[in-house]
Amino acid sequence: MRLTIDDARCQGHGRCYDLAPALFTDDDSGYGEVSVPDVPADGAQAELARRAAQACPERAVLLDGV
């Protein structure tokens, strides 16, 4: 599945990279960035991606192909 962040929605709370540092990082301003855009649909990385998407208050973390 494809993992992205909608920059227009992201407010820089950092929940994505706090919950899943293997998949996300932060930029110089503290906004989330995807470091692993293609995640297998099953397994530990998929679960981390789903948790990060659910934890985002703005729903800026997007999973395509779920």
N, C-alpha and C positions, 0 to 999 in steps of 0.2 A: 504494500500500500504506500501511497505517496503522502508524505508529511510536510506540511507548509504552515507558515504563520501569515495571517492577514495583517499586513503592516498598518492598514487604516484602522483596525480594531485594537491592536496591541497597545496597552497603556504602561507596559514595563513593570508589572507586578512581580515577575520572575518566578512564578510558580512552575512554569514548564521546565526551566533549567534547574530549579531546586529539586523537583521530583524525578527528573530524567536527565541528569548531566551527561549521560552517554549519548543522548539524542539531540540535546540543545546546548547552546552557549548564549552568552549575552554580548551585545555590542558595546561600544564605548559609552553609550548613553544609558545602558541598563536594559535595553529592549531585547527580547528573545530573538534568537536566530537558530535555525535548524542546522545541525551539523551532520545529520544522517537523514537525507531526504527520502530514501527508499528503504522501507522497513518490511521484513517478511510479515505476512498476515497472521502468523501464529508464533508463539514463543514469548520469551521474556521482553524483547524489545517492543513487540506489538502491545503487550500489556502496559508497559511504561508509556507508550505513545497515547494509548486510550486514557490512562489516568491523567496525563498532562492535559489532554484535550478537555476532559471533564472538569479539571481543576481551574481552568482559565475562566476568570469572571466575565471577560468580554467575548468568550468563544472565538478567540483569534487563532487558536491552534486547530488546524483542519486536517482531517484524515480522509484521503480520497481512495476509494477502492475497498472500503470496509464492508 
